[in-house]
Amino acid sequence: MNQNYMKQYELWLDKAVEDKEVAEELRSMEGSQETIESAFYKNLEFGTGGLRGVIGAGTNRMNIYTVAKASQGLANYVCKKFPKGLRKIAVSYDSRIKSELFAKTASSVFAANGIQVYLYSQLMPTPCLSFAVRYLGCQAGVMVTASHNPSKYNGYKVYGPDGCQITTEAAQEVLSEIEALDVFQDIKKSDFHREVSEGTISYISEEVFTAFTEEVKKQTLILPDTKMDRDVSICYTPLNGTGLKPVLRVLRESGFTNITVVKEQEKPDGTFPTCPYPNPEIREAMALGMEYAQKYQADLLLATDPDCDRVGIAVKNFQGEYVLLSGNETGMLLLDYICSRRQAMGTMPEKPIMVKTIATTDMAERIADHYGVRTIQVLTGFKFIGEQIGLLEKEGKEDSYVFGFEESYGYLSGTYVRDKDAVNGAFLICEMFAYYKTRGVSLYEKLEQLYQTYGYCLNTLHSYEFEGVSGFEKMQEIMKGFRGEMASVGGKHVVECQDYLKGLNGLPKSNVLKFLLEGDCSVIIRPSGTEPKLKMYVSVRAEDREEAEREEERLTRELECHFQ
């Protein structure tokens, strides 16, 4: 933590003159020690996912200076690790405020360091960046996005040559390079337009995007002679993000043409005027889409987040009312669909593997077991699922991977990218929906069938915000408190406490606690890696939904006392 924040503020006041908006904000801070401290009390953390923070002036904010510094650190890392002729970085960006500016800033820094840059000429989803890294043979990739965060945020995800977000070890090496830099003296930066004209920065061709969409379409589980009505009514919202072009292209080229787009959320807009929290996990973000679905009597509602790596859905229940499915529920449906169809088509590999995060429903493992699919558990974060695909590839067993998902609405059925892909998720969901509907079964009905077969399991996520310096310290205290001797959690006896900070089951150390409780229930608590929040995942097994909801409410209410 930077105790000399006033010195940093004065330095920025003098040196940060290139970006007029930043300079103006710095001047407006004068006299407000609390505002200055918040902006300068630490450097914006470069974690395993890169940077993410509030847009604004200061060392703890997303701006052209912190982006340039991170980019110089990454450039130094690439130059040390790879010979001169192999230094290439792919760059993409989403619809967020200043995303294009930050992407061009990063590209200018890379080019000034003699690195060939491949930049998408228009905003593109995160999975398209992951794909481009491998397709173009790059040694790294950068995606400028804050994913599903509110509009005041932006971020900077870093990818390795395998198209997966960089490993913990690589992130530490990049961080060491970043920390050795002076933000105003040690950054190489060239003129963006000159580098484009000279070819050091080149725009990624439409051929790469087409290759990506073709790979998505290859994930189909429908044979040419399989009966399926593709004229189902679909309502889609990209939540003012990057999903519109790729999602519509894949769906339409696959025969799904009865699609209504939510007009207010169709075009890219980093202010997200109708969905302040553009996350398909959040009911408010889906509200306008639900209104459209009701108005047009759509069979299915799809929503992708701004960088199009998460997808949420709503379907009709037995009463004809639209209900949102959780990420776990959609993931279970997809897992069962993929496994059943691959068995029917004779394409199930000899030793199939499904990968899920530890926070994702354990019911998925029971479904996988039913089909003879082995489950690999990884830490929270899709990068760890991508890492497992890479390990399988090195062993020549890439084809063993059949599906990976996490409870936070991330899915991937292929190995063409190494991150969650909402284009792939949206395509498979539509195909699955149409396949079952043609056979007189709704997704809601199919989900109920799964619960009847494997037992009802309710999984919920609760987030608690802790802003600023005091909030950061409070989160540390809460995690420390949970690490104390706890015989019971939420009134239930603790059967086992799994502390992943110690490194469990061969996984990297991570600040995650999992309490296994009596009655086959569990609670996971961890700080978010991208927001000032503590997250709590509650899993309850019960006879039916009503009993599970009562038990979950009681457990959550008692646990929340620890977050006060």
MARSEMAR-583432 format. One line per field, with one value per residue (C-alpha): x, y, z negated; residue number from 1. Coordinates in steps of 0.05 Angstrom, whole numbers, plus 5000, padded with zeros to 4 digits. Last residue first. Layout:
px [X  ...]
py [Y  ...]
pz [Z  ...]
num [NUM  ...]
//
This chain:
px [4573  4597  4597  4522  4511  4522  4458  4415  4448  4436  4363  4350  4384  4343  4277  4298  4318  4252  4213  4256  4248  4277  4338  4412  4437  4496  4514  4568  4592  4631  4669  4673  4720  4719  4763  4792  4731  4746  4727  4675  4647  4589  4568  4508  4507  4463  4520  4566  4628  4659  4700  4749  4784  4846  4883  4944  4952  4915  4947  4888  4894  4943  4945  4905  4854  4828  4779  4738  4705  4642  4621  4556  4500  4474  4497  4567  4586  4649  4687  4759  4784  4792  4725  4750  4812  4768  4727  4788  4818  4752  4751  4820  4799  4736  4775  4819  4763  4698  4674  4615  4581  4562  4515  4514  4462  4462  4400  4405  4347  4364  4399  4341  4284  4329  4349  4276  4260  4314  4283  4215  4245  4282  4216  4201  4156  4208  4218  4223  4281  4323  4303  4326  4391  4407  4391  4433  4490  4493  4488  4544  4590  4580  4584  4655  4692  4767  4818  4793  4789  4782  4707  4647  4658  4613  4613  4550  4582  4571  4631  4634  4676  4655  4677  4752  4780  4796  4856  4889  4957  4990  5006  4934  4908  4951  4924  4852  4868  4895  4831  4793  4841  4831  4756  4764  4748  4799  4796  4758  4767  4706  4711  4655  4622  4554  4523  4588  4582  4512  4536  4595  4548  4508  4570  4548  4604  4647  4702  4707  4688  4723  4690  4732  4718  4762  4743  4715  4640  4627  4578  4522  4476  4533  4552  4480  4472  4538  4526  4453  4471  4527  4485  4428  4476  4509  4442  4424  4492  4490  4422  4358  4314  4239  4188  4116  4079  4051  4097  4157  4179  4252  4303  4377  4445  4510  4580  4641  4610  4655  4594  4553  4509  4434  4388  4313  4277  4208  4192  4122  4139  4117  4137  4205  4214  4195  4244  4299  4285  4291  4354  4403  4357  4358  4434  4473  4466  4514  4509  4502  4473  4426  4384  4437  4497  4546  4596  4547  4553  4487  4432  4412  4355  4335  4328  4341  4286  4309  4269  4329  4361  4387  4460  4484  4433  4456  4531  4522  4474  4522  4584  4556  4514  4560  4606  4567  4505  4472  4480  4405  4370  4297  4290  4227  4238  4243  4300  4254  4296  4295  4365  4385  4442  4468  4458  4510  4538  4607  4630  4589  4636  4697  4665  4653  4727  4751  4705  4735  4805  4788  4758  4830  4864  4890  4964  5010  5083  5057  5090  5023  4996  5059  5051  4978  4995  5053  5104  5108  5166  5151  5207  5202  5129  5103  5170  5181  5207  5136  5114  5171  5157  5083  5099  5138  5083  5031  5073  5074  4999  4986  4966  4895  4891  4904  4962  5012  4991  4933  4929  4863  4860  4803  4749  4702  4654  4604  4587  4625  4606  4672  4718  4748  4811  4833  4908  4944  5011  5063  5023  5016  4961  4908  4931  4926  4866  4824  4834  4818  4754  4736  4740  4690  4706  4706  4728  4793  4819  4892  4952  5016  5087  5133  5192  5185  5151  5100  5082  5073  5030  4987  4974  4953  4910  4873  4866  4835  4788  4766  4757  4685  4667  4646  4698  4771  4820  4896  4941  5015  5074  5148  5173  5227  5261  5268  5218  5221  5259  5222  5155  5168  5192  5129  5085  5117  5110  5037  5025  5057  5017  4952  4969  4985  4927  4877  4847  4853  4894  4955  4912  4862  4799  4766  4751  4791  4812  4882  4911  4873  4928  4933  4960  4934  4922  4978  4961  4937  4934  4861  4830  4881  4867  4792  4800  4849  4801  4836  4857  4818  4792  4862  4873  4806  4827  4894  4859  4810  4867  4906  4978  4987  5003  5071  5059  4993  5018  5079  5036  4989  5047  5075  5006  5002  5065  5036  5028  5000]
py [4863  4805  4753  4765  4747  4674  4670  4700  4657  4592  4609  4630  4568  4523  4554  4553  4480  4460  4496  4468  4395  4339  4379  4392  4462  4499  4569  4610  4672  4727  4783  4846  4901  4876  4834  4777  4772  4754  4682  4644  4575  4543  4471  4425  4349  4346  4365  4419  4421  4490  4517  4574  4609  4655  4614  4569  4532  4466  4398  4375  4432  4492  4522  4582  4531  4522  4463  4460  4392  4365  4433  4425  4469  4531  4578  4551  4504  4482  4543  4549  4613  4617  4650  4708  4716  4721  4775  4814  4814  4838  4895  4918  4924  4961  5011  5027  5035  4997  4934  4904  4839  4787  4728  4668  4613  4538  4496  4420  4374  4300  4267  4238  4282  4343  4324  4315  4384  4413  4378  4408  4478  4466  4448  4378  4363  4329  4389  4429  4386  4397  4471  4484  4445  4482  4550  4533  4507  4571  4617  4579  4579  4654  4661  4632  4616  4618  4573  4577  4523  4470  4459  4456  4520  4552  4612  4634  4648  4576  4552  4508  4458  4407  4347  4345  4277  4304  4343  4278  4286  4296  4369  4379  4351  4402  4458  4437  4438  4509  4531  4506  4544  4606  4598  4626  4593  4538  4471  4406  4352  4308  4241  4224  4156  4183  4177  4202  4268  4279  4266  4313  4368  4360  4387  4456  4504  4538  4486  4502  4452  4408  4350  4293  4235  4172  4136  4198  4205  4213  4155  4201  4177  4180  4249  4271  4246  4277  4345  4349  4329  4380  4434  4424  4423  4487  4522  4503  4523  4590  4603  4599  4660  4648  4670  4651  4599  4563  4503  4549  4590  4602  4656  4654  4680  4681  4698  4709  4764  4822  4864  4806  4760  4754  4700  4696  4633  4615  4687  4713  4778  4823  4773  4762  4837  4850  4795  4828  4893  4858  4817  4867  4875  4800  4798  4738  4766  4821  4891  4927  4994  4959  5009  5063  5016  5074  5036  5034  4984  4979  4928  4944  4992  4951  4884  4837  4792  4727  4680  4664  4604  4564  4554  4614  4655  4632  4640  4709  4734  4714  4741  4810  4826  4799  4859  4898  4940  4885  4836  4822  4765  4742  4675  4647  4575  4566  4516  4455  4393  4322  4295  4276  4326  4305  4353  4360  4425  4446  4456  4520  4551  4532  4565  4628  4632  4620  4677  4724  4706  4716  4784  4807  4830  4901  4912  4949  4944  4955  5021  5056  5025  5046  5117  5118  5095  5143  5108  5093  5069  5076  5083  5156  5172  5107  5090  5016  4960  4944  4927  4877  4843  4841  4807  4753  4744  4739  4685  4644  4651  4630  4677  4677  4622  4630  4582  4638  4672  4719  4784  4816  4893  4927  4980  5002  5061  5024  4970  4904  4848  4840  4897  4897  4910  4841  4833  4774  4741  4701  4704  4648  4682  4628  4618  4691  4703  4650  4681  4749  4722  4690  4759  4790  4839  4915  4938  4937  4879  4892  4848  4878  4860  4876  4924  4957  5018  4971  4942  5012  5035  4973  4985  5057  5034  4984  5036  5086  5032  5013  5086  5074  5002  4971  4916  4911  4867  4860  4805  4805  4782  4773  4713  4747  4778  4715  4702  4705  4769  4809  4781  4801  4871  4880  4857  4909  4962  4944  4949  5018  5040  5017  5054  5116  5113  5108  5054  5075  5059  5098  5159  5192  5156  5092  5046  4982  4918  4896  4829  4764  4733  4798  4867  4910  4984  5015  5035  5094  5137  5145  5131  5175  5233  5228  5226  5284  5329  5397  5387  5331  5376  5387  5312  5306  5359  5325  5258  5289  5324  5260  5280  5323  5270  5298  5355  5334  5262  5279  5318  5258  5210  5254  5256  5180  5169  5112  5068  5000]
pz [4819  4862  4806  4793  4866  4848  4807  4862  4915  4878  4864  4936  4963  4918  4940  5013  5009  4978  5032  5088  5069  5027  5007  5023  5009  5040  5018  5054  5018  5054  5021  5063  5084  5157  5203  5163  5119  5046  5028  4988  5006  4968  4972  4961  4961  4899  4853  4879  4923  4914  4972  4961  5019  5019  5071  5070  5136  5142  5128  5087  5038  5034  4964  4987  5012  4941  4940  4876  4863  4831  4805  4765  4790  4753  4808  4802  4746  4709  4733  4709  4742  4817  4822  4779  4823  4884  4850  4827  4897  4926  4875  4896  4969  4948  4906  4965  5015  5027  4992  5031  5011  5064  5055  5102  5099  5113  5101  5110  5123  5133  5192  5232  5209  5213  5285  5304  5275  5320  5380  5364  5360  5425  5458  5485  5544  5587  5633  5569  5546  5609  5613  5541  5550  5615  5584  5522  5566  5607  5546  5510  5570  5579  5503  5503  5439  5449  5484  5555  5610  5556  5560  5513  5474  5421  5374  5337  5269  5247  5286  5347  5386  5438  5479  5470  5490  5560  5531  5510  5545  5477  5493  5516  5450  5412  5456  5443  5368  5374  5408  5347  5302  5343  5331  5261  5194  5179  5216  5210  5263  5275  5312  5360  5355  5376  5307  5276  5315  5288  5217  5228  5252  5187  5151  5172  5193  5139  5147  5221  5274  5325  5362  5389  5436  5437  5502  5535  5545  5620  5629  5649  5593  5542  5566  5561  5490  5467  5500  5476  5404  5401  5433  5384  5325  5350  5358  5287  5258  5294  5264  5306  5311  5312  5363  5346  5387  5326  5336  5339  5399  5412  5394  5412  5392  5432  5411  5456  5498  5478  5458  5428  5471  5464  5494  5486  5512  5540  5555  5542  5578  5521  5466  5495  5504  5431  5409  5450  5414  5346  5361  5331  5271  5258  5250  5275  5345  5324  5352  5285  5306  5355  5395  5406  5411  5410  5453  5512  5569  5607  5593  5521  5535  5596  5560  5620  5647  5680  5725  5769  5735  5794  5773  5814  5777  5708  5723  5754  5700  5644  5679  5698  5636  5582  5571  5519  5511  5470  5529  5525  5561  5567  5602  5634  5656  5731  5725  5722  5714  5744  5749  5820  5825  5756  5697  5643  5670  5645  5716  5718  5666  5708  5769  5730  5710  5782  5805  5753  5776  5849  5833  5826  5762  5769  5772  5723  5744  5815  5830  5840  5775  5737  5763  5741  5670  5657  5613  5539  5496  5422  5371  5351  5334  5303  5272  5284  5239  5214  5285  5298  5231  5249  5315  5278  5227  5282  5316  5252  5240  5312  5367  5393  5445  5519  5516  5529  5464  5452  5413  5392  5387  5351  5350  5296  5289  5334  5283  5286  5335  5372  5352  5422  5461  5485  5492  5525  5520  5558  5623  5674  5714  5702  5630  5608  5655  5619  5550  5579  5612  5545  5512  5560  5616  5623  5692  5731  5689  5673  5692  5664  5684  5626  5636  5568  5598  5629  5561  5532  5590  5586  5511  5525  5584  5539  5484  5533  5561  5490  5469  5443  5454  5520  5523  5542  5579  5584  5611  5593  5635  5618  5658  5701  5640  5598  5542  5466  5453  5507  5484  5411  5430  5473  5415  5370  5423  5431  5356  5356  5418  5385  5320  5360  5409  5352  5307  5235  5173  5197  5207  5255  5278  5301  5242  5240  5273  5292  5312  5299  5256  5218  5236  5180  5193  5154  5083  5041  5104  5127  5059  5024  5072  5061  4985  4986  5023  5028  5100  5133  5188  5214  5222  5258  5308  5321  5331  5381  5418  5429  5446  5383  5330  5309  5259  5227  5232  5190  5140  5133  5124  5069  5036  5041  5001  4959  5020  5000]
num [564  563  562  561  560  559  558  557  556  555  554  553  552  551  550  549  548  547  546  545  544  543  542  541  540  539  538  537  536  535  534  533  532  531  530  529  528  527  526  525  524  523  522  521  520  519  518  517  516  515  514  513  512  511  510  509  508  507  506  505  504  503  502  501  500  499  498  497  496  495  494  493  492  491  490  489  488  487  486  485  484  483  482  481  480  479  478  477  476  475  474  473  472  471  470  469  468  467  466  465  464  463  462  461  460  459  458  457  456  455  454  453  452  451  450  449  448  447  446  445  444  443  442  441  440  439  438  437  436  435  434  433  432  431  430  429  428  427  426  425  424  423  422  421  420  419  418  417  416  415  414  413  412  411  410  409  408  407  406  405  404  403  402  401  400  399  398  397  396  395  394  393  392  391  390  389  388  387  386  385  384  383  382  381  380  379  378  377  376  375  374  373  372  371  370  369  368  367  366  365  364  363  362  361  360  359  358  357  356  355  354  353  352  351  350  349  348  347  346  345  344  343  342  341  340  339  338  337  336  335  334  333  332  331  330  329  328  327  326  325  324  323  322  321  320  319  318  317  316  315  314  313  312  311  310  309  308  307  306  305  304  303  302  301  300  299  298  297  296  295  294  293  292  291  290  289  288  287  286  285  284  283  282  281  280  279  278  277  276  275  274  273  272  271  270  269  268  267  266  265  264  263  262  261  260  259  258  257  256  255  254  253  252  251  250  249  248  247  246  245  244  243  242  241  240  239  238  237  236  235  234  233  232  231  230  229  228  227  226  225  224  223  222  221  220  219  218  217  216  215  214  213  212  211  210  209  208  207  206  205  204  203  202  201  200  199  198  197  196  195  194  193  192  191  190  189  188  187  186  185  184  183  182  181  180  179  178  177  176  175  174  173  172  171  170  169  168  167  166  165  164  163  162  161  160  159  158  157  156  155  154  153  152  151  150  149  148  147  146  145  144  143  142  141  140  139  138  137  136  135  134  133  132  131  130  129  128  127  126  125  124  123  122  121  120  119  118  117  116  115  114  113  112  111  110  109  108  107  106  105  104  103  102  101  100  99  98  97  96  95  94  93  92  91  90  89  88  87  86  85  84  83  82  81  80  79  78  77  76  75  74  73  72  71  70  69  68  67  66  65  64  63  62  61  60  59  58  57  56  55  54  53  52  51  50  49  48  47  46  45  44  43  42  41  40  39  38  37  36  35  34  33  32  31  30  29  28  27  26  25  24  23  22  21  20  19  18  17  16  15  14  13  12  11  10  9  8  7  6  5  4  3  2  1]
//
